[in-house]
Amino acid sequence: MMLGIERRQKIMEYLTSDRKVYVADLSKILKVTEETVRRDLEKLETQDLLRRSYGGAVLNEHTSEDLSFLKRNSINNTDKQAIAKKAEFLVNDNDTLMVDSSTTCLTLLHQLKIKKELTVITNSIKLVNDFVSSPFTIISSGGTLRAHSYALVGPSACNSLQNYYVDLAIISCKGIDRDKGIMESNEQESIIKQQMMKQAKKCILLIDHSKFDKTAFTRTGDFTCIDYIVTNQMPSQDWINFFDKREIKLIY
């Protein structure tokens, strides 16, 4: 039987994918009573992750919504692990990387612990903390702490990144749209991602299936910046054709 925290994580994964869940369906899927599901939904609502509705709940989401690191780190973990395993082979021993502060990229970095002699430049204080005893060379961008996302941002961070040229930039985003491009919910973090892409020979974008056809507050860039897109499910044929036309390697 699942622990409560595991059950609520599963609920958030279904919500992120479908935008709405029903108590009766969750009760059958999770093999618990409807009352247990309602209590789980109540707890998730107190964390501002969802809004309860008649018979179920809907995702608490808006284009300007900027979820905290802790909230992002609690959802879609199965998808993040799947993406990390698919992206692992794109990174070679001795590579130099720039990595953003997203939870998806952090999951990939943990998957890369078997790699040798990696140099990782990042604005993520969580990544720096997690890898303090690792054999990797870890370089912090410095900058102003944005505690909400455990990220370092601002002019100092950007200026620091400009001193390095790397093999790969590895980033995630809030959403992608064929017309608007790569979208992010926070402008300061979007600027950091832009700088990372400029400093890299190639760029890998890690996104789960819920990010397709989704807009957000600010534009990070267009698809000419991206060499690889790694996701957890096959996207629509329209997206496959879109990436083929732009010679972007899609991995799913």
C-alpha atoms as a printed R data frame, in Angstrom:
    type eleno elety resid chain resno       x      y       z
1   ATOM     1    CA   MET     A     1   0.000  0.000   0.000
2   ATOM     2    CA   MET     A     2   1.239  3.497  -0.864
3   ATOM     3    CA   LEU     A     3   2.214  5.980   1.804
4   ATOM     4    CA   GLY     A     4   0.169  9.178   1.911
5   ATOM     5    CA   ILE     A     5   2.967 11.254   0.403
6   ATOM     6    CA   GLU     A     6   3.363  8.767  -2.473
7   ATOM     7    CA   ARG     A     7  -0.378  8.775  -3.077
8   ATOM     8    CA   ARG     A     8  -0.531 12.566  -3.212
9   ATOM     9    CA   GLN     A     9   2.421 12.622  -5.591
10  ATOM    10    CA   LYS     A    10   0.526 10.269  -7.908
11  ATOM    11    CA   ILE     A    11  -2.540 12.504  -7.715
12  ATOM    12    CA   MET     A    12  -0.425 15.494  -8.776
13  ATOM    13    CA   GLU     A    13   1.021 13.521 -11.675
14  ATOM    14    CA   TYR     A    14  -2.485 12.722 -12.939
15  ATOM    15    CA   LEU     A    15  -3.537 16.342 -12.405
16  ATOM    16    CA   THR     A    16  -0.552 17.754 -14.268
17  ATOM    17    CA   SER     A    17  -1.307 15.484 -17.195
18  ATOM    18    CA   ASP     A    18  -5.107 15.805 -17.356
19  ATOM    19    CA   ARG     A    19  -5.725 19.133 -15.540
20  ATOM    20    CA   LYS     A    20  -8.687 17.524 -13.705
21  ATOM    21    CA   VAL     A    21  -9.176 14.432 -11.543
22  ATOM    22    CA   TYR     A    22 -12.233 12.722 -10.074
23  ATOM    23    CA   VAL     A    23 -12.518 11.247  -6.594
24  ATOM    24    CA   ALA     A    24 -14.204  8.047  -7.786
25  ATOM    25    CA   ASP     A    25 -11.534  7.401 -10.428
26  ATOM    26    CA   LEU     A    26  -8.666  8.062  -8.019
27  ATOM    27    CA   SER     A    27 -10.227  5.763  -5.452
28  ATOM    28    CA   LYS     A    28 -10.146  2.876  -7.944
29  ATOM    29    CA   ILE     A    29  -6.683  3.665  -9.329
30  ATOM    30    CA   LEU     A    30  -5.040  4.135  -5.930
31  ATOM    31    CA   LYS     A    31  -7.058  1.362  -4.248
32  ATOM    32    CA   VAL     A    32  -8.168  3.515  -1.320
33  ATOM    33    CA   THR     A    33 -11.523  4.805  -0.127
34  ATOM    34    CA   GLU     A    34 -13.072  7.936  -1.575
35  ATOM    35    CA   GLU     A    35 -12.799  9.536   1.860
36  ATOM    36    CA   THR     A    36  -9.024  8.978   1.808
37  ATOM    37    CA   VAL     A    37  -8.844 10.612  -1.616
38  ATOM    38    CA   ARG     A    38 -10.837 13.612  -0.363
39  ATOM    39    CA   ARG     A    39  -8.414 14.053   2.551
40  ATOM    40    CA   ASP     A    40  -5.498 13.926   0.122
41  ATOM    41    CA   LEU     A    41  -7.138 16.561  -2.059
42  ATOM    42    CA   GLU     A    42  -7.711 18.756   0.993
43  ATOM    43    CA   LYS     A    43  -4.017 18.579   1.900
44  ATOM    44    CA   LEU     A    44  -2.945 19.385  -1.647
45  ATOM    45    CA   GLU     A    45  -5.380 22.306  -1.747
46  ATOM    46    CA   THR     A    46  -3.792 23.785   1.402
47  ATOM    47    CA   GLN     A    47  -0.489 23.753  -0.526
48  ATOM    48    CA   ASP     A    48  -2.142 25.718  -3.383
49  ATOM    49    CA   LEU     A    49  -1.445 22.873  -5.807
50  ATOM    50    CA   LEU     A    50  -5.075 22.289  -6.769
51  ATOM    51    CA   ARG     A    51  -8.610 23.597  -6.339
52  ATOM    52    CA   ARG     A    52 -11.290 21.169  -5.231
53  ATOM    53    CA   SER     A    53 -14.414 21.032  -7.372
54  ATOM    54    CA   TYR     A    54 -17.596 18.971  -7.327
55  ATOM    55    CA   GLY     A    55 -16.546 15.311  -7.428
56  ATOM    56    CA   GLY     A    56 -12.854 15.990  -7.840
57  ATOM    57    CA   ALA     A    57 -10.259 18.721  -8.318
58  ATOM    58    CA   VAL     A    58  -8.623 20.879 -10.985
59  ATOM    59    CA   LEU     A    59  -5.023 21.973 -11.287
60  ATOM    60    CA   ASN     A    60  -4.344 25.354  -9.722
61  ATOM    61    CA   GLU     A    61  -2.556 26.889 -12.655
62  ATOM    62    CA   HIS     A    62  -2.152 30.166 -14.509
63  ATOM    63    CA   THR     A    63   0.249 31.357 -17.193
64  ATOM    64    CA   SER     A    64   1.965 33.635 -14.657
65  ATOM    65    CA   GLU     A    65   2.061 30.966 -11.941
66  ATOM    66    CA   ASP     A    66   5.550 30.389 -10.607
67  ATOM    67    CA   LEU     A    67   5.589 27.281  -8.430
68  ATOM    68    CA   SER     A    68   8.191 27.103  -5.692
69  ATOM    69    CA   PHE     A    69  11.053 24.637  -5.925
70  ATOM    70    CA   LEU     A    70   9.533 22.524  -3.156
71  ATOM    71    CA   LYS     A    71   6.198 22.274  -4.977
72  ATOM    72    CA   ARG     A    72   7.846 21.497  -8.325
73  ATOM    73    CA   ASN     A    73  10.041 18.899  -6.667
74  ATOM    74    CA   SER     A    74   6.953 17.062  -5.380
75  ATOM    75    CA   ILE     A    75   5.207 16.487  -8.715
76  ATOM    76    CA   ASN     A    76   5.823 14.516 -11.919
77  ATOM    77    CA   ASN     A    77   8.769 12.643 -10.425
78  ATOM    78    CA   THR     A    78   8.069  9.508 -12.465
79  ATOM    79    CA   ASP     A    79   8.148 11.558 -15.670
80  ATOM    80    CA   LYS     A    80  11.345 13.326 -14.603
81  ATOM    81    CA   GLN     A    81  13.077 10.013 -13.952
82  ATOM    82    CA   ALA     A    82  12.008  8.737 -17.365
83  ATOM    83    CA   ILE     A    83  13.325 11.885 -19.050
84  ATOM    84    CA   ALA     A    84  16.623 11.662 -17.150
85  ATOM    85    CA   LYS     A    85  17.208  8.078 -18.288
86  ATOM    86    CA   LYS     A    86  16.527  9.024 -21.912
87  ATOM    87    CA   ALA     A    87  18.834 12.070 -21.778
88  ATOM    88    CA   GLU     A    88  21.727 10.395 -19.976
89  ATOM    89    CA   PHE     A    89  23.465  9.164 -23.137
90  ATOM    90    CA   LEU     A    90  23.696 12.725 -24.531
91  ATOM    91    CA   VAL     A    91  26.296 13.581 -21.878
92  ATOM    92    CA   ASN     A    92  29.808 12.137 -22.205
93  ATOM    93    CA   ASP     A    93  32.707 11.803 -19.795
94  ATOM    94    CA   ASN     A    94  34.748 15.037 -19.575
95  ATOM    95    CA   ASP     A    95  31.897 17.207 -20.858
96  ATOM    96    CA   THR     A    96  31.402 20.760 -19.622
97  ATOM    97    CA   LEU     A    97  27.794 21.658 -18.817
98  ATOM    98    CA   MET     A    98  25.626 24.610 -17.900
99  ATOM    99    CA   VAL     A    99  22.561 23.475 -15.977
100 ATOM   100    CA   ASP     A   100  19.589 25.556 -14.859
101 ATOM   101    CA   SER     A   101  17.760 25.411 -11.516
102 ATOM   102    CA   SER     A   102  14.847 23.227 -12.659
103 ATOM   103    CA   THR     A   103  13.912 20.042 -10.827
104 ATOM   104    CA   THR     A   104  13.982 18.082 -14.099
105 ATOM   105    CA   CYS     A   105  17.601 19.046 -14.734
106 ATOM   106    CA   LEU     A   106  18.479 18.212 -11.138
107 ATOM   107    CA   THR     A   107  17.004 14.737 -11.644
108 ATOM   108    CA   LEU     A   108  19.194 14.257 -14.721
109 ATOM   109    CA   LEU     A   109  22.327 15.332 -12.856
110 ATOM   110    CA   HIS     A   110  21.706 12.667 -10.235
111 ATOM   111    CA   GLN     A   111  21.390 10.153 -13.072
112 ATOM   112    CA   LEU     A   112  24.807 11.281 -14.384
113 ATOM   113    CA   LYS     A   113  26.742 10.315 -11.256
114 ATOM   114    CA   ILE     A   114  28.280  7.407 -13.179
115 ATOM   115    CA   LYS     A   115  29.940  9.846 -15.604
116 ATOM   116    CA   LYS     A   116  33.571 10.839 -15.134
117 ATOM   117    CA   GLU     A   117  35.263 14.241 -15.022
118 ATOM   118    CA   LEU     A   118  32.180 16.369 -15.605
119 ATOM   119    CA   THR     A   119  32.346 20.116 -15.060
120 ATOM   120    CA   VAL     A   120  28.979 21.604 -14.129
121 ATOM   121    CA   ILE     A   121  28.255 25.339 -14.055
122 ATOM   122    CA   THR     A   122  24.903 26.092 -12.471
123 ATOM   123    CA   ASN     A   123  22.702 28.713 -10.851
124 ATOM   124    CA   SER     A   124  20.978 26.039  -8.719
125 ATOM   125    CA   ILE     A   125  21.899 26.130  -5.041
126 ATOM   126    CA   LYS     A   126  20.163 22.758  -4.568
127 ATOM   127    CA   LEU     A   127  22.409 21.183  -7.176
128 ATOM   128    CA   VAL     A   128  25.515 22.696  -5.581
129 ATOM   129    CA   ASN     A   129  24.430 21.356  -2.199
130 ATOM   130    CA   ASP     A   130  23.565 17.875  -3.502
131 ATOM   131    CA   PHE     A   131  26.909 17.489  -5.264
132 ATOM   132    CA   VAL     A   132  29.188 18.983  -2.622
133 ATOM   133    CA   SER     A   133  30.882 15.583  -2.124
134 ATOM   134    CA   SER     A   134  30.736 14.399  -5.737
135 ATOM   135    CA   PRO     A   135  33.788 13.949  -7.988
136 ATOM   136    CA   PHE     A   136  32.366 16.504 -10.430
137 ATOM   137    CA   THR     A   137  33.801 19.991 -10.702
138 ATOM   138    CA   ILE     A   138  30.918 22.233  -9.627
139 ATOM   139    CA   ILE     A   139  31.000 25.962 -10.400
140 ATOM   140    CA   SER     A   140  28.317 28.250  -8.986
141 ATOM   141    CA   SER     A   141  27.206 31.190 -11.085
142 ATOM   142    CA   GLY     A   142  26.914 33.430  -8.043
143 ATOM   143    CA   GLY     A   143  24.272 36.129  -8.131
144 ATOM   144    CA   THR     A   144  21.224 37.139  -6.142
145 ATOM   145    CA   LEU     A   145  19.402 34.353  -4.326
146 ATOM   146    CA   ARG     A   146  15.832 33.772  -5.433
147 ATOM   147    CA   ALA     A   147  14.750 31.653  -2.475
148 ATOM   148    CA   HIS     A   148  11.414 30.745  -4.071
149 ATOM   149    CA   SER     A   149  13.184 28.573  -6.651
150 ATOM   150    CA   TYR     A   150  16.537 27.885  -4.937
151 ATOM   151    CA   ALA     A   151  18.134 29.778  -7.826
152 ATOM   152    CA   LEU     A   152  20.789 32.450  -8.296
153 ATOM   153    CA   VAL     A   153  19.748 35.181 -10.727
154 ATOM   154    CA   GLY     A   154  20.522 38.759 -11.732
155 ATOM   155    CA   PRO     A   155  23.339 40.603 -13.553
156 ATOM   156    CA   SER     A   156  26.112 39.036 -11.461
157 ATOM   157    CA   ALA     A   157  24.958 35.536 -12.388
158 ATOM   158    CA   CYS     A   158  24.730 36.424 -16.089
159 ATOM   159    CA   ASN     A   159  28.138 38.094 -16.079
160 ATOM   160    CA   SER     A   160  29.666 35.026 -14.467
161 ATOM   161    CA   LEU     A   161  28.196 32.704 -17.094
162 ATOM   162    CA   GLN     A   162  29.697 34.837 -19.873
163 ATOM   163    CA   ASN     A   163  33.175 33.791 -18.716
164 ATOM   164    CA   TYR     A   164  32.621 30.171 -19.769
165 ATOM   165    CA   TYR     A   165  31.993 28.255 -22.989
166 ATOM   166    CA   VAL     A   166  30.638 24.737 -22.583
167 ATOM   167    CA   ASP     A   167  29.731 21.623 -24.526
168 ATOM   168    CA   LEU     A   168  26.102 21.489 -23.415
169 ATOM   169    CA   ALA     A   169  23.441 23.716 -21.908
170 ATOM   170    CA   ILE     A   170  20.760 21.648 -20.195
171 ATOM   171    CA   ILE     A   171  17.550 23.508 -19.404
172 ATOM   172    CA   SER     A   172  13.853 22.996 -18.818
173 ATOM   173    CA   CYS     A   173  10.936 25.404 -19.192
174 ATOM   174    CA   LYS     A   174   7.317 26.089 -18.266
175 ATOM   175    CA   GLY     A   175   5.933 25.360 -21.715
176 ATOM   176    CA   ILE     A   176   6.515 25.316 -25.460
177 ATOM   177    CA   ASP     A   177   4.324 26.764 -28.189
178 ATOM   178    CA   ARG     A   178   4.969 26.463 -31.927
179 ATOM   179    CA   ASP     A   179   4.299 30.173 -32.491
180 ATOM   180    CA   LYS     A   180   5.599 31.725 -29.277
181 ATOM   181    CA   GLY     A   181   8.608 29.480 -28.650
182 ATOM   182    CA   ILE     A   182  10.078 28.421 -25.305
183 ATOM   183    CA   MET     A   183   8.171 29.877 -22.368
184 ATOM   184    CA   GLU     A   184   9.035 30.538 -18.722
185 ATOM   185    CA   SER     A   185   7.080 31.814 -15.721
186 ATOM   186    CA   ASN     A   186   9.796 34.075 -14.275
187 ATOM   187    CA   GLU     A   187  11.711 36.689 -16.264
188 ATOM   188    CA   GLN     A   188  14.893 36.591 -14.165
189 ATOM   189    CA   GLU     A   189  15.247 32.852 -14.577
190 ATOM   190    CA   SER     A   190  14.397 33.112 -18.268
191 ATOM   191    CA   ILE     A   191  17.346 35.493 -18.738
192 ATOM   192    CA   ILE     A   192  19.690 32.990 -17.065
193 ATOM   193    CA   LYS     A   193  18.521 30.236 -19.425
194 ATOM   194    CA   GLN     A   194  19.060 32.548 -22.411
195 ATOM   195    CA   GLN     A   195  22.627 33.195 -21.313
196 ATOM   196    CA   MET     A   196  23.319 29.491 -20.808
197 ATOM   197    CA   MET     A   197  22.143 28.728 -24.345
198 ATOM   198    CA   LYS     A   198  24.451 31.422 -25.740
199 ATOM   199    CA   GLN     A   199  27.478 29.923 -23.988
200 ATOM   200    CA   ALA     A   200  26.961 26.335 -25.205
201 ATOM   201    CA   LYS     A   201  27.843 24.443 -28.373
202 ATOM   202    CA   LYS     A   202  24.574 22.527 -28.123
203 ATOM   203    CA   CYS     A   203  21.418 22.828 -26.026
204 ATOM   204    CA   ILE     A   204  19.217 20.102 -24.545
205 ATOM   205    CA   LEU     A   205  15.649 20.965 -23.524
206 ATOM   206    CA   LEU     A   206  14.048 18.590 -21.003
207 ATOM   207    CA   ILE     A   207  10.242 18.740 -20.855
208 ATOM   208    CA   ASP     A   208   7.480 16.376 -19.815
209 ATOM   209    CA   HIS     A   209   4.423 15.818 -21.999
210 ATOM   210    CA   SER     A   210   2.333 18.404 -20.120
211 ATOM   211    CA   LYS     A   211   4.568 21.258 -21.371
212 ATOM   212    CA   PHE     A   212   3.556 20.937 -25.032
213 ATOM   213    CA   ASP     A   213   1.129 23.577 -26.367
214 ATOM   214    CA   LYS     A   214   1.491 25.572 -23.182
215 ATOM   215    CA   THR     A   215   2.302 29.261 -22.813
216 ATOM   216    CA   ALA     A   216   3.673 31.152 -19.837
217 ATOM   217    CA   PHE     A   217   4.532 34.672 -18.732
218 ATOM   218    CA   THR     A   218   7.768 35.311 -20.626
219 ATOM   219    CA   ARG     A   219   9.569 34.042 -23.727
220 ATOM   220    CA   THR     A   220  12.992 32.443 -23.277
221 ATOM   221    CA   GLY     A   221  13.803 31.935 -26.945
222 ATOM   222    CA   ASP     A   222  12.846 30.285 -30.197
223 ATOM   223    CA   PHE     A   223  13.558 26.764 -31.349
224 ATOM   224    CA   THR     A   224  16.681 27.699 -33.308
225 ATOM   225    CA   CYS     A   225  18.461 27.637 -29.936
226 ATOM   226    CA   ILE     A   226  17.609 23.959 -29.317
227 ATOM   227    CA   ASP     A   227  19.423 20.866 -30.603
228 ATOM   228    CA   TYR     A   228  17.714 18.127 -28.568
229 ATOM   229    CA   ILE     A   229  14.307 17.844 -26.928
230 ATOM   230    CA   VAL     A   230  13.878 14.990 -24.464
231 ATOM   231    CA   THR     A   231  10.411 14.133 -23.197
232 ATOM   232    CA   ASN     A   232   8.581 11.196 -21.636
233 ATOM   233    CA   GLN     A   233   5.900 10.567 -24.269
234 ATOM   234    CA   MET     A   234   5.559 10.812 -28.010
235 ATOM   235    CA   PRO     A   235   4.080 14.240 -28.837
236 ATOM   236    CA   SER     A   236   1.505 14.895 -31.542
237 ATOM   237    CA   GLN     A   237   2.394 14.418 -35.200
238 ATOM   238    CA   ASP     A   238   2.244 18.200 -35.644
239 ATOM   239    CA   TRP     A   239   5.051 18.570 -33.110
240 ATOM   240    CA   ILE     A   240   7.074 15.735 -34.667
241 ATOM   241    CA   ASN     A   241   6.837 17.417 -38.079
242 ATOM   242    CA   PHE     A   242   7.693 20.772 -36.513
243 ATOM   243    CA   PHE     A   243  10.904 19.418 -34.964
244 ATOM   244    CA   ASP     A   244  11.860 17.480 -38.109
245 ATOM   245    CA   LYS     A   245  11.588 20.633 -40.211
246 ATOM   246    CA   ARG     A   246  13.954 22.457 -37.830
247 ATOM   247    CA   GLU     A   247  16.361 19.505 -37.514
248 ATOM   248    CA   ILE     A   248  15.776 19.233 -33.775
249 ATOM   249    CA   LYS     A   249  16.452 15.726 -32.467
250 ATOM   250    CA   LEU     A   250  13.400 14.512 -30.532
251 ATOM   251    CA   ILE     A   251  13.914 11.773 -27.938
252 ATOM   252    CA   TYR     A   252  10.955 10.143 -26.175
